[in-house]
Amino acid sequence: MTRLLEIPAARTLRTADDLVKAGLAAEARELDAVMAAYATAITPGLAGLIDRGDAADPIALQFVPSLAELEVRLEEMPDPIGDKAHEPVEGIVHRYPDRVLLKAVSVCPVYCRFCFRREMVGPDKDSNLTPAELDAALAYIRAHPEIWEVILTGGDPFMLSARRAAALTRALEAIPHVKVIRWHTRMPVADPRKVSGEFVEAIRSRTKAVYVAVHCNHARELTADAKAALGRMADAGIVLLSQSVLLKGVNDSVAALADLMRGLVEARVRPYYLHQLDFAPGTSHFRVAVEDGQRLVRELRDAISGIAQPQYVIDIPGGVSKAVAALSDVDTGADGSRLRGRDGVWREYPTQV
């Protein structure tokens, strides 16, 4: 039987003692080294979803610290996707010609145990942009007319107050060549109350297209409160996308992925990316082999609607770009092409001249 624990609404779990008292850890001392290395926070809503009787609970695996995080492999690195190699000024990552990341904050409502920026985020990092650094970041965007899209990330930019989020939106609205503002957040599933009508109004724009990419990895994260938060944004005309990470024990089955993607579509969120796990330190216990991911995505294509299909991608280490990881259903050779059907059979396709 599922055993859930009622937790006071204002209580985010941040310490080893908090986890022990909440029934999420056996002994505080076991977690000291992990929590000294990597930030921890579990919101009441997510803590309440965890089945204390299931050692492999997919919500717990994502957020409760584990001794497995102390195993750092040779291929793992502090900056696995190469942000620093493309950081012209503090807070800006300019990897692709027409878009930049703007990392305004370094804190999150929850800290995923597989985070690719886990060495850079947390309340002890003190790397939120100062007013002067934010001014310099915005000046960089103004000075580069090729920048069509600004992606607000971090940390989690929904940690900003409504007032500061509105000020940032207005600043980006004033830059003529910026046409798209995209926010990346965990907040709708981590603390849906934060996505208030006031906050939604703060990130709306009447002159720019606004997108919100929601990080969600398991269908159980899509609670009634989370769906209501997503609905507030959708009703305001904000386009919702999803980002998920393929994680061992969390969503590495066709059934789990199908439930997640269908749940997102039902909540008016368009599945966008399914990420192969990056080589962040201490995350190998979450890693799914690429060939297994390719098989899962191929089977998912045959199992659910086309509007529920994410794009399976891998960030090439070092900051190069993303690579599309899904296997193709088209095989082209010197003698022509053949196509694979959902029955697994390859069929010849006439060569077109």
C-alpha positions as CSV (number, residue, x, y, z in Angstrom):
1,M,0.0,0.0,0.0
2,T,1.2,3.5,-0.8
3,R,2.3,5.3,2.3
4,L,2.3,9.1,1.9
5,L,3.1,11.6,4.6
6,E,1.3,14.9,5.3
7,I,3.8,17.7,5.4
8,P,3.0,21.3,6.5
9,A,2.5,23.5,3.4
10,A,5.4,25.8,4.1
11,R,8.0,23.2,4.9
12,T,10.6,22.5,2.2
13,L,13.0,19.7,3.2
14,R,16.6,21.0,3.1
15,T,18.7,19.1,5.7
16,A,19.5,15.5,6.5
17,D,17.5,15.8,9.7
18,D,14.5,17.1,7.6
19,L,14.7,14.0,5.5
20,V,14.9,11.6,8.4
21,K,11.9,13.2,10.1
22,A,9.9,13.0,6.9
23,G,10.7,9.3,6.6
24,L,12.9,9.7,3.5
25,A,16.2,8.7,5.1
26,A,17.2,6.2,7.7
27,E,20.1,8.1,9.3
28,A,21.3,11.7,8.8
29,R,25.0,10.9,9.1
30,E,24.8,8.7,6.0
31,L,23.9,11.7,3.8
32,D,26.2,14.3,5.2
33,A,28.9,13.9,2.5
34,V,26.4,14.0,-0.3
35,M,24.5,17.0,1.0
36,A,27.8,18.9,1.6
37,A,28.6,18.4,-2.1
38,Y,25.3,19.0,-3.7
39,A,22.3,21.2,-2.8
40,T,19.1,19.6,-1.6
41,A,15.5,20.9,-1.5
42,I,12.3,18.9,-1.7
43,T,9.1,20.9,-1.7
44,P,6.1,19.7,0.3
45,G,4.1,18.8,-2.8
46,L,6.8,16.6,-4.2
47,A,7.7,15.1,-0.8
48,G,4.0,14.2,-0.4
49,L,4.1,12.2,-3.6
50,I,6.8,9.9,-2.4
51,D,5.8,6.3,-1.5
52,R,7.8,5.6,1.7
53,G,7.2,1.9,1.2
54,D,8.9,1.8,-2.2
55,A,12.7,1.9,-2.2
56,A,12.5,2.5,-6.0
57,D,9.9,5.2,-5.9
58,P,10.5,7.3,-9.1
59,I,9.8,10.6,-7.3
60,A,12.2,9.8,-4.5
61,L,14.9,8.7,-6.9
62,Q,14.8,12.2,-8.5
63,F,15.1,14.3,-5.4
64,V,16.3,12.3,-2.3
65,P,20.1,12.3,-2.0
66,S,21.8,9.0,-2.4
67,L,25.3,7.7,-1.5
68,A,25.6,6.7,-5.2
69,E,26.2,10.4,-5.9
70,L,29.6,10.1,-4.3
71,E,30.8,7.8,-7.1
72,V,32.3,10.1,-9.8
73,R,33.5,8.4,-13.0
74,L,36.2,9.5,-15.3
75,E,33.9,10.6,-18.1
76,E,31.9,12.9,-15.7
77,M,32.7,16.6,-15.6
78,P,31.6,19.7,-13.7
79,D,30.4,21.5,-16.9
80,P,29.3,18.6,-19.1
81,I,27.5,20.6,-21.8
82,G,30.2,23.3,-22.0
83,D,28.4,26.4,-20.8
84,K,31.7,28.2,-19.8
85,A,33.2,27.8,-23.3
86,H,30.4,30.0,-24.7
87,E,30.0,32.6,-21.9
88,P,31.0,36.0,-23.3
89,V,29.7,37.9,-20.2
90,E,28.5,36.7,-16.8
91,G,25.1,35.0,-17.1
92,I,25.0,34.7,-20.9
93,V,25.7,31.5,-22.9
94,H,25.8,32.1,-26.6
95,R,26.2,28.7,-28.1
96,Y,23.9,29.0,-31.2
97,P,23.8,32.0,-33.5
98,D,20.2,33.1,-33.0
99,R,19.6,32.5,-29.3
100,V,21.2,32.9,-25.9
101,L,20.7,31.5,-22.4
102,L,20.3,34.2,-19.7
103,K,21.0,32.6,-16.3
104,A,19.6,35.2,-13.9
105,V,19.5,33.0,-10.8
106,S,21.4,30.0,-9.4
107,V,18.7,28.7,-7.1
108,C,15.9,26.2,-7.6
109,P,12.7,25.2,-5.7
110,V,14.0,21.6,-5.8
111,Y,17.4,20.1,-6.7
112,C,17.3,17.2,-9.1
113,R,19.9,14.5,-8.2
114,F,20.9,14.3,-11.8
115,C,21.2,18.0,-12.6
116,F,23.8,18.8,-15.3
117,R,24.5,22.2,-13.5
118,R,24.7,20.6,-10.0
119,E,28.2,22.1,-9.5
120,M,26.9,25.6,-10.2
121,V,23.5,25.8,-8.5
122,G,22.3,26.0,-4.9
123,P,21.9,28.5,-2.2
124,D,25.5,28.4,-1.2
125,K,26.8,29.2,-4.7
126,D,25.9,32.9,-4.4
127,S,25.9,33.3,-8.2
128,N,22.6,35.1,-8.8
129,L,23.4,38.0,-11.2
130,T,24.0,41.3,-9.5
131,P,22.1,44.3,-10.9
132,A,25.3,45.4,-12.7
133,E,25.8,41.9,-14.2
134,L,22.2,41.7,-15.3
135,D,22.6,45.1,-17.0
136,A,25.8,43.9,-18.8
137,A,23.9,40.7,-19.9
138,L,21.1,42.7,-21.3
139,A,23.6,45.1,-23.0
140,Y,25.1,42.1,-24.7
141,I,21.8,41.0,-26.1
142,R,21.0,44.5,-27.3
143,A,24.4,44.7,-29.1
144,H,23.8,41.4,-31.0
145,P,21.0,41.8,-33.5
146,E,21.3,38.1,-34.5
147,I,19.8,37.1,-31.2
148,W,16.1,36.2,-32.0
149,E,15.4,34.2,-28.8
150,V,16.3,34.6,-25.2
151,I,16.1,31.5,-23.0
152,L,15.7,32.3,-19.3
153,T,17.3,29.5,-17.2
154,G,19.5,29.1,-14.2
155,G,18.8,27.8,-11.6
156,D,15.1,28.2,-12.0
157,P,14.0,31.7,-13.2
158,F,10.5,31.1,-11.7
159,M,12.3,31.7,-8.4
160,L,12.2,35.4,-9.3
161,S,9.4,37.5,-7.7
162,A,6.6,38.6,-9.9
163,R,8.0,42.1,-9.8
164,R,11.5,41.1,-11.0
165,A,10.1,38.7,-13.6
166,A,7.9,41.5,-15.0
167,A,10.9,43.9,-15.0
168,L,12.9,41.3,-17.0
169,T,10.1,40.7,-19.4
170,R,9.7,44.5,-20.0
171,A,13.5,44.8,-20.6
172,L,13.5,42.1,-23.2
173,E,10.4,43.5,-24.8
174,A,12.3,46.7,-25.4
175,I,14.9,45.0,-27.6
176,P,13.5,45.0,-31.1
177,H,15.4,42.0,-32.5
178,V,14.4,39.7,-29.7
179,K,11.1,38.0,-30.9
180,V,10.9,35.0,-28.5
181,I,11.2,34.8,-24.7
182,R,11.4,31.3,-23.4
183,W,11.4,30.4,-19.7
184,H,12.8,27.0,-18.4
185,T,11.3,25.9,-15.1
186,R,10.5,23.1,-12.7
187,M,8.1,25.3,-10.7
188,P,4.7,24.1,-12.0
189,V,5.4,20.6,-10.6
190,A,7.6,21.6,-7.7
191,D,5.5,24.4,-6.2
192,P,2.5,25.1,-8.3
193,R,1.2,27.9,-6.1
194,K,4.2,30.0,-7.1
195,V,2.8,30.1,-10.7
196,S,0.1,32.5,-9.6
197,G,-2.1,34.7,-11.7
198,E,0.2,37.6,-10.8
199,F,3.3,35.7,-11.9
200,V,1.7,34.6,-15.1
201,E,0.8,38.2,-15.9
202,A,4.4,39.2,-15.2
203,I,5.8,36.9,-17.9
204,R,3.2,37.6,-20.5
205,S,4.0,39.8,-23.4
206,R,1.9,41.6,-25.9
207,T,4.8,42.2,-28.3
208,K,6.9,39.0,-28.0
209,A,6.1,35.3,-28.3
210,V,6.4,33.7,-24.8
211,Y,7.1,30.0,-24.3
212,V,7.6,28.1,-21.1
213,A,9.5,24.8,-21.1
214,V,8.4,22.7,-18.1
215,H,10.8,20.1,-16.7
216,C,8.8,16.9,-15.9
217,N,10.0,13.3,-15.8
218,H,7.2,11.2,-14.5
219,A,3.4,11.2,-14.9
220,R,2.9,11.4,-11.1
221,E,4.4,14.9,-11.1
222,L,1.3,16.1,-13.0
223,T,-0.9,16.5,-10.0
224,A,-4.1,18.5,-10.0
225,D,-2.3,21.5,-8.6
226,A,0.4,21.2,-11.3
227,K,-2.2,20.9,-14.1
228,A,-4.0,24.0,-12.7
229,A,-0.7,26.0,-12.8
230,L,-0.1,24.9,-16.4
231,G,-3.7,25.8,-17.2
232,R,-3.2,29.3,-15.9
233,M,-0.3,29.8,-18.3
234,A,-2.0,28.2,-21.2
235,D,-5.2,30.2,-20.7
236,A,-3.0,33.4,-20.8
237,G,-1.8,32.5,-24.2
238,I,1.7,31.2,-23.2
239,V,2.9,28.3,-25.3
240,L,3.9,25.3,-23.1
241,L,6.7,22.8,-24.0
242,S,8.2,20.0,-22.0
243,Q,11.7,18.9,-21.3
244,S,12.3,15.5,-19.7
245,V,15.5,13.4,-19.0
246,L,15.7,9.7,-19.6
247,L,16.4,8.3,-16.2
248,K,17.0,4.7,-15.1
249,G,14.3,3.6,-12.7
250,V,12.2,6.7,-13.3
251,N,11.0,6.6,-16.8
252,D,13.0,4.0,-18.7
253,S,10.1,2.0,-20.0
254,V,7.6,2.6,-22.8
255,A,4.7,2.5,-20.4
256,A,6.3,5.2,-18.2
257,L,7.2,7.4,-21.1
258,A,3.8,7.0,-22.7
259,D,2.0,7.9,-19.5
260,L,4.2,11.0,-19.1
261,M,3.9,12.2,-22.7
262,R,0.1,11.7,-22.8
263,G,-0.3,13.4,-19.4
264,L,1.6,16.4,-20.7
265,V,-0.5,16.7,-23.9
266,E,-3.7,16.4,-21.8
267,A,-2.3,19.3,-19.7
268,R,-1.8,21.3,-22.9
269,V,2.0,20.9,-22.8
270,R,3.7,19.9,-26.1
271,P,6.4,17.3,-25.6
272,Y,9.7,18.9,-26.8
273,Y,12.9,17.2,-25.7
274,L,13.7,13.9,-24.1
275,H,17.3,14.3,-23.0
276,Q,20.0,11.7,-22.8
277,L,21.5,12.2,-19.3
278,D,24.5,14.5,-19.3
279,F,27.8,13.4,-17.8
280,A,27.4,15.4,-14.6
281,P,29.4,14.2,-11.5
282,G,27.9,11.4,-9.5
283,T,25.0,10.6,-11.9
284,S,26.0,7.3,-13.4
285,H,23.3,5.4,-11.5
286,F,20.7,7.2,-13.5
287,R,22.3,6.6,-16.9
288,V,20.4,4.6,-19.6
289,A,22.5,3.3,-22.5
290,V,21.9,5.3,-25.8
291,E,21.0,2.1,-27.6
292,D,18.3,1.4,-25.0
293,G,17.1,5.0,-25.3
294,Q,16.8,4.6,-29.1
295,R,14.8,1.4,-28.7
296,L,12.5,3.0,-26.2
297,V,11.9,6.0,-28.4
298,R,11.3,3.9,-31.5
299,E,8.7,1.8,-29.5
300,L,7.1,4.9,-28.2
301,R,6.6,6.2,-31.8
302,D,4.6,3.1,-32.5
303,A,2.6,3.3,-29.3
304,I,1.3,6.8,-28.9
305,S,0.0,9.8,-30.9
306,G,2.4,11.8,-33.0
307,I,1.5,15.0,-31.0
308,A,2.9,13.2,-27.9
309,Q,6.3,12.4,-29.3
310,P,9.4,14.2,-27.8
311,Q,12.6,14.6,-29.7
312,Y,15.4,12.4,-28.3
313,V,18.6,14.4,-28.1
314,I,22.1,14.3,-26.7
315,D,24.2,17.3,-25.7
316,I,27.6,16.7,-27.2
317,P,30.1,17.2,-24.3
318,G,32.2,20.4,-24.6
319,G,29.5,22.7,-25.8
320,V,29.4,21.7,-29.5
321,S,25.6,21.2,-30.0
322,K,22.8,18.8,-29.6
323,A,22.7,15.6,-31.6
324,V,19.4,13.9,-32.6
325,A,19.6,10.5,-31.1
326,A,16.5,8.7,-32.5
327,L,17.0,5.9,-35.0
328,S,15.7,6.8,-38.4
329,D,12.9,4.9,-40.2
330,V,14.5,5.7,-43.5
331,D,17.5,3.9,-44.9
332,T,19.0,5.4,-48.0
333,G,21.7,3.8,-50.1
334,A,23.1,3.9,-53.6
335,D,20.3,1.7,-55.0
336,G,17.5,3.8,-53.4
337,S,15.6,4.0,-50.1
338,R,13.6,1.8,-47.9
339,L,11.2,2.6,-45.1
340,R,10.5,0.9,-41.8
341,G,6.8,0.5,-40.8
342,R,5.4,0.2,-37.3
343,D,5.4,-3.5,-37.9
344,G,9.2,-3.5,-38.0
345,V,9.3,-4.5,-41.7
346,W,11.5,-2.6,-44.1
347,R,9.9,-1.8,-47.5
348,E,11.4,-0.5,-50.7
349,Y,10.6,3.1,-51.6
350,P,10.8,4.3,-55.2
351,T,13.7,6.6,-55.9
352,Q,12.6,10.1,-56.9
353,V,14.6,12.0,-59.5
